[in-house]
């Protein structure tokens, strides 16, 4: 059995909110192209990652604002949007559900390097 590889690309869009010159909220939309012959959609799918709001600014609408802006772009460019988070982050789960996301499946993860948590 031979596994063949080919390089594909993703487009990443960064969304940020600045307050007093500081980046206090951000999120990323990765757009993954439908380049497989087995892909059933003509549009790409989106992956939302890196959603973060500085502690002092949480529960003030910054997270909602940045995700809504990301959703506007994703709806134009993608046929679906995937968002993941840690099981323990119930606060963001409530926000995602409030904004129209629904739970779907289970995420499996394998870490190859340790990432610092801020």
C-alpha positions as YAML, in Angstrom:
chain: A
units: angstrom
residues:
- id: 1
  name: UNK
  ca: [0.00, 0.00, 0.00]
- id: 2
  name: UNK
  ca: [1.40, 3.37, -0.99]
- id: 3
  name: UNK
  ca: [0.17, 6.62, 0.54]
- id: 4
  name: UNK
  ca: [0.49, 9.61, -1.74]
- id: 5
  name: UNK
  ca: [0.78, 13.18, -0.46]
- id: 6
  name: UNK
  ca: [0.03, 16.53, -2.04]
- id: 7
  name: UNK
  ca: [0.33, 20.02, -0.61]
- id: 8
  name: UNK
  ca: [-2.87, 22.04, -0.19]
- id: 9
  name: UNK
  ca: [-3.41, 25.49, 1.22]
- id: 10
  name: UNK
  ca: [-5.75, 27.15, 3.67]
- id: 11
  name: UNK
  ca: [-6.64, 30.81, 3.85]
- id: 12
  name: UNK
  ca: [-6.54, 32.32, 7.36]
- id: 13
  name: UNK
  ca: [-8.32, 35.53, 8.30]
- id: 14
  name: UNK
  ca: [-7.56, 37.19, 11.64]
- id: 15
  name: UNK
  ca: [-10.25, 39.15, 13.48]
- id: 16
  name: UNK
  ca: [-9.14, 41.50, 16.28]
- id: 17
  name: UNK
  ca: [-10.58, 44.12, 18.60]
- id: 18
  name: UNK
  ca: [-8.28, 46.78, 19.99]
- id: 19
  name: UNK
  ca: [-8.96, 48.85, 23.10]
- id: 20
  name: UNK
  ca: [-6.57, 51.62, 24.13]
- id: 21
  name: UNK
  ca: [-4.06, 50.36, 21.56]
- id: 22
  name: UNK
  ca: [-4.11, 46.80, 22.94]
- id: 23
  name: UNK
  ca: [-5.28, 43.67, 21.17]
- id: 24
  name: UNK
  ca: [-7.89, 42.51, 23.68]
- id: 25
  name: UNK
  ca: [-9.97, 40.07, 21.58]
- id: 26
  name: UNK
  ca: [-9.18, 37.89, 18.61]
- id: 27
  name: UNK
  ca: [-10.34, 34.92, 16.56]
- id: 28
  name: UNK
  ca: [-9.18, 33.22, 13.38]
- id: 29
  name: UNK
  ca: [-11.13, 31.81, 10.46]
- id: 30
  name: UNK
  ca: [-9.27, 29.16, 8.49]
- id: 31
  name: UNK
  ca: [-10.88, 28.47, 5.12]
- id: 32
  name: UNK
  ca: [-10.07, 25.02, 3.80]
- id: 33
  name: UNK
  ca: [-10.65, 24.51, 0.07]
- id: 34
  name: UNK
  ca: [-12.79, 21.74, -1.40]
- id: 35
  name: UNK
  ca: [-9.93, 20.31, -3.42]
- id: 36
  name: UNK
  ca: [-10.59, 16.61, -2.97]
- id: 37
  name: UNK
  ca: [-12.33, 14.69, -5.76]
- id: 38
  name: UNK
  ca: [-14.45, 13.14, -2.99]
- id: 39
  name: UNK
  ca: [-15.67, 16.53, -1.69]
- id: 40
  name: UNK
  ca: [-19.42, 16.97, -2.14]
- id: 41
  name: UNK
  ca: [-19.57, 20.74, -1.78]
- id: 42
  name: UNK
  ca: [-18.48, 23.47, -4.17]
- id: 43
  name: UNK
  ca: [-17.66, 25.85, -1.32]
- id: 44
  name: UNK
  ca: [-14.88, 25.36, 1.23]
- id: 45
  name: UNK
  ca: [-15.50, 24.79, 4.92]
- id: 46
  name: UNK
  ca: [-14.38, 27.05, 7.73]
- id: 47
  name: UNK
  ca: [-12.62, 26.30, 10.97]
- id: 48
  name: UNK
  ca: [-12.85, 28.88, 13.78]
- id: 49
  name: UNK
  ca: [-9.89, 28.81, 16.13]
- id: 50
  name: UNK
  ca: [-8.02, 30.97, 18.61]
- id: 51
  name: UNK
  ca: [-11.08, 32.71, 20.05]
- id: 52
  name: UNK
  ca: [-9.81, 34.75, 22.99]
- id: 53
  name: UNK
  ca: [-10.89, 37.76, 25.05]
- id: 54
  name: UNK
  ca: [-8.66, 39.25, 27.76]
- id: 55
  name: UNK
  ca: [-10.06, 38.49, 31.22]
- id: 56
  name: UNK
  ca: [-11.00, 42.06, 32.16]
- id: 57
  name: UNK
  ca: [-13.07, 42.45, 28.96]
- id: 58
  name: UNK
  ca: [-15.02, 39.20, 29.20]
- id: 59
  name: UNK
  ca: [-18.83, 39.24, 29.54]
- id: 60
  name: UNK
  ca: [-18.97, 42.71, 27.94]
- id: 61
  name: UNK
  ca: [-19.90, 41.65, 24.38]
- id: 62
  name: UNK
  ca: [-16.42, 41.52, 22.84]
- id: 63
  name: UNK
  ca: [-16.53, 37.77, 22.21]
- id: 64
  name: UNK
  ca: [-19.99, 38.02, 20.70]
- id: 65
  name: UNK
  ca: [-18.94, 40.92, 18.47]
- id: 66
  name: UNK
  ca: [-15.83, 39.22, 17.13]
- id: 67
  name: UNK
  ca: [-17.59, 35.89, 16.49]
- id: 68
  name: UNK
  ca: [-20.52, 37.62, 14.74]
- id: 69
  name: UNK
  ca: [-18.08, 39.39, 12.41]
- id: 70
  name: UNK
  ca: [-16.33, 36.08, 11.73]
- id: 71
  name: UNK
  ca: [-19.71, 34.41, 11.07]
- id: 72
  name: UNK
  ca: [-20.63, 37.08, 8.50]
- id: 73
  name: UNK
  ca: [-17.47, 36.30, 6.53]
- id: 74
  name: UNK
  ca: [-17.80, 32.53, 6.96]
- id: 75
  name: UNK
  ca: [-21.41, 32.55, 5.70]
- id: 76
  name: UNK
  ca: [-20.26, 34.21, 2.47]
- id: 77
  name: UNK
  ca: [-17.29, 31.93, 1.88]
- id: 78
  name: UNK
  ca: [-18.08, 28.54, 3.47]
- id: 79
  name: UNK
  ca: [-20.77, 25.88, 3.45]
- id: 80
  name: UNK
  ca: [-20.16, 25.08, 7.15]
- id: 81
  name: UNK
  ca: [-18.13, 26.32, 10.09]
- id: 82
  name: UNK
  ca: [-16.49, 24.12, 12.70]
- id: 83
  name: UNK
  ca: [-15.55, 25.38, 16.16]
- id: 84
  name: UNK
  ca: [-13.87, 23.40, 18.91]
- id: 85
  name: UNK
  ca: [-13.08, 24.06, 22.56]
- id: 86
  name: UNK
  ca: [-11.97, 22.24, 25.67]
- id: 87
  name: UNK
  ca: [-14.63, 20.25, 27.51]
- id: 88
  name: UNK
  ca: [-14.04, 22.41, 30.60]
- id: 89
  name: UNK
  ca: [-14.78, 25.73, 28.89]
- id: 90
  name: UNK
  ca: [-18.53, 25.87, 29.56]
- id: 91
  name: UNK
  ca: [-18.61, 29.67, 29.24]
- id: 92
  name: UNK
  ca: [-17.62, 29.61, 25.57]
- id: 93
  name: UNK
  ca: [-19.93, 26.65, 24.89]
- id: 94
  name: UNK
  ca: [-22.88, 28.74, 26.08]
- id: 95
  name: UNK
  ca: [-21.81, 31.62, 23.83]
- id: 96
  name: UNK
  ca: [-21.40, 29.34, 20.79]
- id: 97
  name: UNK
  ca: [-24.86, 27.85, 21.34]
- id: 98
  name: UNK
  ca: [-26.38, 31.32, 21.84]
- id: 99
  name: UNK
  ca: [-24.92, 32.33, 18.46]
- id: 100
  name: UNK
  ca: [-26.45, 29.32, 16.68]
- id: 101
  name: UNK
  ca: [-23.79, 26.60, 16.88]
- id: 102
  name: UNK
  ca: [-24.94, 23.14, 17.86]
- id: 103
  name: UNK
  ca: [-22.98, 20.32, 19.40]
- id: 104
  name: UNK
  ca: [-21.92, 17.83, 16.75]
- id: 105
  name: UNK
  ca: [-19.58, 14.89, 17.29]
- id: 106
  name: UNK
  ca: [-16.53, 14.52, 19.45]
- id: 107
  name: UNK
  ca: [-13.08, 15.97, 18.95]
- id: 108
  name: UNK
  ca: [-10.07, 13.70, 19.32]
- id: 109
  name: UNK
  ca: [-6.65, 15.23, 19.81]
- id: 110
  name: UNK
  ca: [-3.04, 14.14, 19.88]
- id: 111
  name: UNK
  ca: [-0.45, 16.69, 21.05]
- id: 112
  name: UNK
  ca: [3.03, 16.52, 19.56]
- id: 113
  name: UNK
  ca: [4.36, 19.57, 21.40]
- id: 114
  name: UNK
  ca: [3.33, 21.26, 24.62]
- id: 115
  name: UNK
  ca: [1.60, 24.58, 24.01]
- id: 116
  name: UNK
  ca: [1.74, 27.34, 26.61]
- id: 117
  name: UNK
  ca: [-1.62, 28.49, 27.97]
- id: 118
  name: UNK
  ca: [-1.83, 32.19, 28.67]
...
